[in-house]
Amino acid sequence: MTTAISVEDVHREVKILKALSGHIHLVKFYEACKDANDVYIVMELCECGELLDRILLRYTEEDAKFVIVQILSVVAFCHLQGVVHRDLKPENFLFSFRNEDANMKLIDFGLFHFMRPGE
């Protein structure tokens, strides 16, 4: 973090991560800490790949329905909390487990933004 803007962005990201806890399709936030040079954000381990990888391998209409329901669920939750993601794409959904019906987790909170009334 070399500029005031990057520091502000990280603080905003951590604030949003804390505000959005508790949804099954959001990666769990555990803690944030920093040293002289870096900020560390500790989140749930999602080691089973991106949604994009699964789409490219093979995806049926049934698979797509399962995915869309999860995406709409987490987006609706965020909007109810007054937050918009602004970077929804298959690369920002990870899987925690390898099984076919594993829940996805929304990640990458860098472009998340609090909505303001009238916007």
Chimera marker file (.cmm) of the C-alpha trace (Angstrom):
<marker_set name="trace">
<marker id="1" x="0.000" y="0.000" z="0.000" r="1" g="1" b="0" radius="0.5"/>
<marker id="2" x="1.857" y="2.974" z="-1.288" r="1" g="1" b="0" radius="0.5"/>
<marker id="3" x="-0.860" y="5.606" z="-1.553" r="1" g="1" b="0" radius="0.5"/>
<marker id="4" x="-3.599" y="6.990" z="0.651" r="1" g="1" b="0" radius="0.5"/>
<marker id="5" x="-6.142" y="5.721" z="-1.874" r="1" g="1" b="0" radius="0.5"/>
<marker id="6" x="-4.895" y="2.121" z="-1.621" r="1" g="1" b="0" radius="0.5"/>
<marker id="7" x="-5.008" y="2.316" z="2.177" r="1" g="1" b="0" radius="0.5"/>
<marker id="8" x="-8.573" y="3.633" z="2.005" r="1" g="1" b="0" radius="0.5"/>
<marker id="9" x="-9.542" y="0.853" z="-0.444" r="1" g="1" b="0" radius="0.5"/>
<marker id="10" x="-8.268" y="-1.860" z="1.888" r="1" g="1" b="0" radius="0.5"/>
<marker id="11" x="-10.048" y="-0.321" z="4.886" r="1" g="1" b="0" radius="0.5"/>
<marker id="12" x="-13.288" y="-0.182" z="2.857" r="1" g="1" b="0" radius="0.5"/>
<marker id="13" x="-12.857" y="-3.804" z="1.771" r="1" g="1" b="0" radius="0.5"/>
<marker id="14" x="-12.379" y="-4.977" z="5.379" r="1" g="1" b="0" radius="0.5"/>
<marker id="15" x="-15.372" y="-2.923" z="6.535" r="1" g="1" b="0" radius="0.5"/>
<marker id="16" x="-17.546" y="-4.524" z="3.865" r="1" g="1" b="0" radius="0.5"/>
<marker id="17" x="-16.260" y="-8.022" z="4.658" r="1" g="1" b="0" radius="0.5"/>
<marker id="18" x="-17.251" y="-7.518" z="8.294" r="1" g="1" b="0" radius="0.5"/>
<marker id="19" x="-20.669" y="-6.122" z="7.347" r="1" g="1" b="0" radius="0.5"/>
<marker id="20" x="-21.493" y="-9.036" z="5.043" r="1" g="1" b="0" radius="0.5"/>
<marker id="21" x="-20.781" y="-11.967" z="7.327" r="1" g="1" b="0" radius="0.5"/>
<marker id="22" x="-23.149" y="-14.867" z="7.629" r="1" g="1" b="0" radius="0.5"/>
<marker id="23" x="-24.279" y="-15.839" z="4.125" r="1" g="1" b="0" radius="0.5"/>
<marker id="24" x="-23.586" y="-19.362" z="2.900" r="1" g="1" b="0" radius="0.5"/>
<marker id="25" x="-22.396" y="-18.114" z="-0.510" r="1" g="1" b="0" radius="0.5"/>
<marker id="26" x="-19.975" y="-15.464" z="0.777" r="1" g="1" b="0" radius="0.5"/>
<marker id="27" x="-16.435" y="-16.449" z="1.643" r="1" g="1" b="0" radius="0.5"/>
<marker id="28" x="-16.042" y="-16.235" z="5.427" r="1" g="1" b="0" radius="0.5"/>
<marker id="29" x="-13.961" y="-13.363" z="6.764" r="1" g="1" b="0" radius="0.5"/>
<marker id="30" x="-11.932" y="-14.179" z="9.875" r="1" g="1" b="0" radius="0.5"/>
<marker id="31" x="-9.512" y="-11.352" z="10.541" r="1" g="1" b="0" radius="0.5"/>
<marker id="32" x="-7.426" y="-8.540" z="9.080" r="1" g="1" b="0" radius="0.5"/>
<marker id="33" x="-4.053" y="-7.411" z="10.352" r="1" g="1" b="0" radius="0.5"/>
<marker id="34" x="-1.142" y="-5.433" z="9.027" r="1" g="1" b="0" radius="0.5"/>
<marker id="35" x="2.558" y="-4.949" z="9.439" r="1" g="1" b="0" radius="0.5"/>
<marker id="36" x="4.770" y="-2.115" z="8.229" r="1" g="1" b="0" radius="0.5"/>
<marker id="37" x="4.351" y="-3.032" z="4.549" r="1" g="1" b="0" radius="0.5"/>
<marker id="38" x="1.339" y="-5.270" z="4.015" r="1" g="1" b="0" radius="0.5"/>
<marker id="39" x="-2.233" y="-5.971" z="5.018" r="1" g="1" b="0" radius="0.5"/>
<marker id="40" x="-3.314" y="-9.570" z="5.538" r="1" g="1" b="0" radius="0.5"/>
<marker id="41" x="-6.936" y="-10.574" z="5.160" r="1" g="1" b="0" radius="0.5"/>
<marker id="42" x="-7.674" y="-14.027" z="6.573" r="1" g="1" b="0" radius="0.5"/>
<marker id="43" x="-10.618" y="-15.727" z="4.889" r="1" g="1" b="0" radius="0.5"/>
<marker id="44" x="-12.098" y="-19.174" z="4.434" r="1" g="1" b="0" radius="0.5"/>
<marker id="45" x="-10.004" y="-21.582" z="2.366" r="1" g="1" b="0" radius="0.5"/>
<marker id="46" x="-11.595" y="-22.323" z="-1.013" r="1" g="1" b="0" radius="0.5"/>
<marker id="47" x="-9.205" y="-24.698" z="-2.719" r="1" g="1" b="0" radius="0.5"/>
<marker id="48" x="-11.433" y="-26.378" z="-5.290" r="1" g="1" b="0" radius="0.5"/>
<marker id="49" x="-11.355" y="-24.000" z="-8.198" r="1" g="1" b="0" radius="0.5"/>
<marker id="50" x="-13.356" y="-21.282" z="-9.846" r="1" g="1" b="0" radius="0.5"/>
<marker id="51" x="-16.792" y="-21.431" z="-11.372" r="1" g="1" b="0" radius="0.5"/>
<marker id="52" x="-15.164" y="-20.591" z="-14.701" r="1" g="1" b="0" radius="0.5"/>
<marker id="53" x="-13.158" y="-23.836" z="-14.583" r="1" g="1" b="0" radius="0.5"/>
<marker id="54" x="-16.318" y="-25.890" z="-14.090" r="1" g="1" b="0" radius="0.5"/>
<marker id="55" x="-18.172" y="-24.036" z="-16.834" r="1" g="1" b="0" radius="0.5"/>
<marker id="56" x="-15.346" y="-24.725" z="-19.288" r="1" g="1" b="0" radius="0.5"/>
<marker id="57" x="-15.192" y="-28.433" z="-18.390" r="1" g="1" b="0" radius="0.5"/>
<marker id="58" x="-18.873" y="-29.124" z="-18.923" r="1" g="1" b="0" radius="0.5"/>
<marker id="59" x="-22.003" y="-27.457" z="-17.719" r="1" g="1" b="0" radius="0.5"/>
<marker id="60" x="-25.556" y="-28.579" z="-18.339" r="1" g="1" b="0" radius="0.5"/>
<marker id="61" x="-28.744" y="-26.576" z="-18.055" r="1" g="1" b="0" radius="0.5"/>
<marker id="62" x="-29.348" y="-28.259" z="-14.684" r="1" g="1" b="0" radius="0.5"/>
<marker id="63" x="-25.900" y="-27.176" z="-13.475" r="1" g="1" b="0" radius="0.5"/>
<marker id="64" x="-26.605" y="-23.625" z="-14.647" r="1" g="1" b="0" radius="0.5"/>
<marker id="65" x="-29.876" y="-23.498" z="-12.671" r="1" g="1" b="0" radius="0.5"/>
<marker id="66" x="-28.043" y="-24.565" z="-9.514" r="1" g="1" b="0" radius="0.5"/>
<marker id="67" x="-25.390" y="-21.869" z="-10.068" r="1" g="1" b="0" radius="0.5"/>
<marker id="68" x="-27.825" y="-19.061" z="-10.926" r="1" g="1" b="0" radius="0.5"/>
<marker id="69" x="-29.875" y="-19.692" z="-7.781" r="1" g="1" b="0" radius="0.5"/>
<marker id="70" x="-26.722" y="-19.342" z="-5.664" r="1" g="1" b="0" radius="0.5"/>
<marker id="71" x="-25.606" y="-16.183" z="-7.475" r="1" g="1" b="0" radius="0.5"/>
<marker id="72" x="-29.017" y="-14.530" z="-7.128" r="1" g="1" b="0" radius="0.5"/>
<marker id="73" x="-29.177" y="-15.505" z="-3.461" r="1" g="1" b="0" radius="0.5"/>
<marker id="74" x="-25.857" y="-13.896" z="-2.558" r="1" g="1" b="0" radius="0.5"/>
<marker id="75" x="-26.458" y="-10.802" z="-4.714" r="1" g="1" b="0" radius="0.5"/>
<marker id="76" x="-29.874" y="-10.260" z="-3.091" r="1" g="1" b="0" radius="0.5"/>
<marker id="77" x="-28.280" y="-10.623" z="0.360" r="1" g="1" b="0" radius="0.5"/>
<marker id="78" x="-25.614" y="-8.033" z="-0.487" r="1" g="1" b="0" radius="0.5"/>
<marker id="79" x="-28.194" y="-5.609" z="-1.850" r="1" g="1" b="0" radius="0.5"/>
<marker id="80" x="-30.314" y="-5.976" z="1.290" r="1" g="1" b="0" radius="0.5"/>
<marker id="81" x="-27.208" y="-5.001" z="3.276" r="1" g="1" b="0" radius="0.5"/>
<marker id="82" x="-26.778" y="-1.912" z="1.065" r="1" g="1" b="0" radius="0.5"/>
<marker id="83" x="-23.765" y="-3.258" z="-0.798" r="1" g="1" b="0" radius="0.5"/>
<marker id="84" x="-23.128" y="-3.834" z="-4.517" r="1" g="1" b="0" radius="0.5"/>
<marker id="85" x="-20.346" y="-6.108" z="-5.784" r="1" g="1" b="0" radius="0.5"/>
<marker id="86" x="-19.595" y="-4.402" z="-9.147" r="1" g="1" b="0" radius="0.5"/>
<marker id="87" x="-17.402" y="-7.271" z="-10.405" r="1" g="1" b="0" radius="0.5"/>
<marker id="88" x="-19.594" y="-10.359" z="-10.745" r="1" g="1" b="0" radius="0.5"/>
<marker id="89" x="-17.914" y="-12.890" z="-13.015" r="1" g="1" b="0" radius="0.5"/>
<marker id="90" x="-17.244" y="-16.649" z="-12.917" r="1" g="1" b="0" radius="0.5"/>
<marker id="91" x="-13.686" y="-16.101" z="-11.684" r="1" g="1" b="0" radius="0.5"/>
<marker id="92" x="-15.045" y="-14.488" z="-8.493" r="1" g="1" b="0" radius="0.5"/>
<marker id="93" x="-16.934" y="-17.581" z="-7.371" r="1" g="1" b="0" radius="0.5"/>
<marker id="94" x="-14.891" y="-20.366" z="-5.756" r="1" g="1" b="0" radius="0.5"/>
<marker id="95" x="-15.773" y="-23.839" z="-4.505" r="1" g="1" b="0" radius="0.5"/>
<marker id="96" x="-14.766" y="-25.097" z="-1.070" r="1" g="1" b="0" radius="0.5"/>
<marker id="97" x="-15.333" y="-28.758" z="-1.884" r="1" g="1" b="0" radius="0.5"/>
<marker id="98" x="-14.884" y="-30.975" z="-4.922" r="1" g="1" b="0" radius="0.5"/>
<marker id="99" x="-18.338" y="-32.581" z="-4.997" r="1" g="1" b="0" radius="0.5"/>
<marker id="100" x="-20.702" y="-31.617" z="-7.821" r="1" g="1" b="0" radius="0.5"/>
<marker id="101" x="-23.284" y="-29.941" z="-5.574" r="1" g="1" b="0" radius="0.5"/>
<marker id="102" x="-20.785" y="-27.933" z="-3.512" r="1" g="1" b="0" radius="0.5"/>
<marker id="103" x="-21.813" y="-24.391" z="-2.638" r="1" g="1" b="0" radius="0.5"/>
<marker id="104" x="-20.026" y="-21.527" z="-4.335" r="1" g="1" b="0" radius="0.5"/>
<marker id="105" x="-18.434" y="-18.680" z="-2.411" r="1" g="1" b="0" radius="0.5"/>
<marker id="106" x="-18.355" y="-15.118" z="-3.712" r="1" g="1" b="0" radius="0.5"/>
<marker id="107" x="-14.893" y="-13.535" z="-3.375" r="1" g="1" b="0" radius="0.5"/>
<marker id="108" x="-12.985" y="-10.417" z="-4.453" r="1" g="1" b="0" radius="0.5"/>
<marker id="109" x="-14.423" y="-7.561" z="-2.455" r="1" g="1" b="0" radius="0.5"/>
<marker id="110" x="-12.140" y="-4.885" z="-3.885" r="1" g="1" b="0" radius="0.5"/>
<marker id="111" x="-14.859" y="-3.258" z="-6.020" r="1" g="1" b="0" radius="0.5"/>
<marker id="112" x="-17.692" y="-3.712" z="-3.516" r="1" g="1" b="0" radius="0.5"/>
<marker id="113" x="-19.343" y="-0.421" z="-2.687" r="1" g="1" b="0" radius="0.5"/>
<marker id="114" x="-21.903" y="0.791" z="-0.175" r="1" g="1" b="0" radius="0.5"/>
<marker id="115" x="-25.012" y="2.109" z="-1.951" r="1" g="1" b="0" radius="0.5"/>
<marker id="116" x="-26.185" y="5.593" z="-1.168" r="1" g="1" b="0" radius="0.5"/>
<marker id="117" x="-29.876" y="6.554" z="-1.187" r="1" g="1" b="0" radius="0.5"/>
<marker id="118" x="-30.920" y="7.818" z="-4.592" r="1" g="1" b="0" radius="0.5"/>
<marker id="119" x="-27.991" y="6.237" z="-6.473" r="1" g="1" b="0" radius="0.5"/>
<link id1="1" id2="2" r="1" g="1" b="0" radius="0.2"/>
<link id1="2" id2="3" r="1" g="1" b="0" radius="0.2"/>
<link id1="3" id2="4" r="1" g="1" b="0" radius="0.2"/>
<link id1="4" id2="5" r="1" g="1" b="0" radius="0.2"/>
<link id1="5" id2="6" r="1" g="1" b="0" radius="0.2"/>
<link id1="6" id2="7" r="1" g="1" b="0" radius="0.2"/>
<link id1="7" id2="8" r="1" g="1" b="0" radius="0.2"/>
<link id1="8" id2="9" r="1" g="1" b="0" radius="0.2"/>
<link id1="9" id2="10" r="1" g="1" b="0" radius="0.2"/>
<link id1="10" id2="11" r="1" g="1" b="0" radius="0.2"/>
<link id1="11" id2="12" r="1" g="1" b="0" radius="0.2"/>
<link id1="12" id2="13" r="1" g="1" b="0" radius="0.2"/>
<link id1="13" id2="14" r="1" g="1" b="0" radius="0.2"/>
<link id1="14" id2="15" r="1" g="1" b="0" radius="0.2"/>
<link id1="15" id2="16" r="1" g="1" b="0" radius="0.2"/>
<link id1="16" id2="17" r="1" g="1" b="0" radius="0.2"/>
<link id1="17" id2="18" r="1" g="1" b="0" radius="0.2"/>
<link id1="18" id2="19" r="1" g="1" b="0" radius="0.2"/>
<link id1="19" id2="20" r="1" g="1" b="0" radius="0.2"/>
<link id1="20" id2="21" r="1" g="1" b="0" radius="0.2"/>
<link id1="21" id2="22" r="1" g="1" b="0" radius="0.2"/>
<link id1="22" id2="23" r="1" g="1" b="0" radius="0.2"/>
<link id1="23" id2="24" r="1" g="1" b="0" radius="0.2"/>
<link id1="24" id2="25" r="1" g="1" b="0" radius="0.2"/>
<link id1="25" id2="26" r="1" g="1" b="0" radius="0.2"/>
<link id1="26" id2="27" r="1" g="1" b="0" radius="0.2"/>
<link id1="27" id2="28" r="1" g="1" b="0" radius="0.2"/>
<link id1="28" id2="29" r="1" g="1" b="0" radius="0.2"/>
<link id1="29" id2="30" r="1" g="1" b="0" radius="0.2"/>
<link id1="30" id2="31" r="1" g="1" b="0" radius="0.2"/>
<link id1="31" id2="32" r="1" g="1" b="0" radius="0.2"/>
<link id1="32" id2="33" r="1" g="1" b="0" radius="0.2"/>
<link id1="33" id2="34" r="1" g="1" b="0" radius="0.2"/>
<link id1="34" id2="35" r="1" g="1" b="0" radius="0.2"/>
<link id1="35" id2="36" r="1" g="1" b="0" radius="0.2"/>
<link id1="36" id2="37" r="1" g="1" b="0" radius="0.2"/>
<link id1="37" id2="38" r="1" g="1" b="0" radius="0.2"/>
<link id1="38" id2="39" r="1" g="1" b="0" radius="0.2"/>
<link id1="39" id2="40" r="1" g="1" b="0" radius="0.2"/>
<link id1="40" id2="41" r="1" g="1" b="0" radius="0.2"/>
<link id1="41" id2="42" r="1" g="1" b="0" radius="0.2"/>
<link id1="42" id2="43" r="1" g="1" b="0" radius="0.2"/>
<link id1="43" id2="44" r="1" g="1" b="0" radius="0.2"/>
<link id1="44" id2="45" r="1" g="1" b="0" radius="0.2"/>
<link id1="45" id2="46" r="1" g="1" b="0" radius="0.2"/>
<link id1="46" id2="47" r="1" g="1" b="0" radius="0.2"/>
<link id1="47" id2="48" r="1" g="1" b="0" radius="0.2"/>
<link id1="48" id2="49" r="1" g="1" b="0" radius="0.2"/>
<link id1="49" id2="50" r="1" g="1" b="0" radius="0.2"/>
<link id1="50" id2="51" r="1" g="1" b="0" radius="0.2"/>
<link id1="51" id2="52" r="1" g="1" b="0" radius="0.2"/>
<link id1="52" id2="53" r="1" g="1" b="0" radius="0.2"/>
<link id1="53" id2="54" r="1" g="1" b="0" radius="0.2"/>
<link id1="54" id2="55" r="1" g="1" b="0" radius="0.2"/>
<link id1="55" id2="56" r="1" g="1" b="0" radius="0.2"/>
<link id1="56" id2="57" r="1" g="1" b="0" radius="0.2"/>
<link id1="57" id2="58" r="1" g="1" b="0" radius="0.2"/>
<link id1="58" id2="59" r="1" g="1" b="0" radius="0.2"/>
<link id1="59" id2="60" r="1" g="1" b="0" radius="0.2"/>
<link id1="60" id2="61" r="1" g="1" b="0" radius="0.2"/>
<link id1="61" id2="62" r="1" g="1" b="0" radius="0.2"/>
<link id1="62" id2="63" r="1" g="1" b="0" radius="0.2"/>
<link id1="63" id2="64" r="1" g="1" b="0" radius="0.2"/>
<link id1="64" id2="65" r="1" g="1" b="0" radius="0.2"/>
<link id1="65" id2="66" r="1" g="1" b="0" radius="0.2"/>
<link id1="66" id2="67" r="1" g="1" b="0" radius="0.2"/>
<link id1="67" id2="68" r="1" g="1" b="0" radius="0.2"/>
<link id1="68" id2="69" r="1" g="1" b="0" radius="0.2"/>
<link id1="69" id2="70" r="1" g="1" b="0" radius="0.2"/>
<link id1="70" id2="71" r="1" g="1" b="0" radius="0.2"/>
<link id1="71" id2="72" r="1" g="1" b="0" radius="0.2"/>
<link id1="72" id2="73" r="1" g="1" b="0" radius="0.2"/>
<link id1="73" id2="74" r="1" g="1" b="0" radius="0.2"/>
<link id1="74" id2="75" r="1" g="1" b="0" radius="0.2"/>
<link id1="75" id2="76" r="1" g="1" b="0" radius="0.2"/>
<link id1="76" id2="77" r="1" g="1" b="0" radius="0.2"/>
<link id1="77" id2="78" r="1" g="1" b="0" radius="0.2"/>
<link id1="78" id2="79" r="1" g="1" b="0" radius="0.2"/>
<link id1="79" id2="80" r="1" g="1" b="0" radius="0.2"/>
<link id1="80" id2="81" r="1" g="1" b="0" radius="0.2"/>
<link id1="81" id2="82" r="1" g="1" b="0" radius="0.2"/>
<link id1="82" id2="83" r="1" g="1" b="0" radius="0.2"/>
<link id1="83" id2="84" r="1" g="1" b="0" radius="0.2"/>
<link id1="84" id2="85" r="1" g="1" b="0" radius="0.2"/>
<link id1="85" id2="86" r="1" g="1" b="0" radius="0.2"/>
<link id1="86" id2="87" r="1" g="1" b="0" radius="0.2"/>
<link id1="87" id2="88" r="1" g="1" b="0" radius="0.2"/>
<link id1="88" id2="89" r="1" g="1" b="0" radius="0.2"/>
<link id1="89" id2="90" r="1" g="1" b="0" radius="0.2"/>
<link id1="90" id2="91" r="1" g="1" b="0" radius="0.2"/>
<link id1="91" id2="92" r="1" g="1" b="0" radius="0.2"/>
<link id1="92" id2="93" r="1" g="1" b="0" radius="0.2"/>
<link id1="93" id2="94" r="1" g="1" b="0" radius="0.2"/>
<link id1="94" id2="95" r="1" g="1" b="0" radius="0.2"/>
<link id1="95" id2="96" r="1" g="1" b="0" radius="0.2"/>
<link id1="96" id2="97" r="1" g="1" b="0" radius="0.2"/>
<link id1="97" id2="98" r="1" g="1" b="0" radius="0.2"/>
<link id1="98" id2="99" r="1" g="1" b="0" radius="0.2"/>
<link id1="99" id2="100" r="1" g="1" b="0" radius="0.2"/>
<link id1="100" id2="101" r="1" g="1" b="0" radius="0.2"/>
<link id1="101" id2="102" r="1" g="1" b="0" radius="0.2"/>
<link id1="102" id2="103" r="1" g="1" b="0" radius="0.2"/>
<link id1="103" id2="104" r="1" g="1" b="0" radius="0.2"/>
<link id1="104" id2="105" r="1" g="1" b="0" radius="0.2"/>
<link id1="105" id2="106" r="1" g="1" b="0" radius="0.2"/>
<link id1="106" id2="107" r="1" g="1" b="0" radius="0.2"/>
<link id1="107" id2="108" r="1" g="1" b="0" radius="0.2"/>
<link id1="108" id2="109" r="1" g="1" b="0" radius="0.2"/>
<link id1="109" id2="110" r="1" g="1" b="0" radius="0.2"/>
<link id1="110" id2="111" r="1" g="1" b="0" radius="0.2"/>
<link id1="111" id2="112" r="1" g="1" b="0" radius="0.2"/>
<link id1="112" id2="113" r="1" g="1" b="0" radius="0.2"/>
<link id1="113" id2="114" r="1" g="1" b="0" radius="0.2"/>
<link id1="114" id2="115" r="1" g="1" b="0" radius="0.2"/>
<link id1="115" id2="116" r="1" g="1" b="0" radius="0.2"/>
<link id1="116" id2="117" r="1" g="1" b="0" radius="0.2"/>
<link id1="117" id2="118" r="1" g="1" b="0" radius="0.2"/>
<link id1="118" id2="119" r="1" g="1" b="0" radius="0.2"/>
</marker_set>
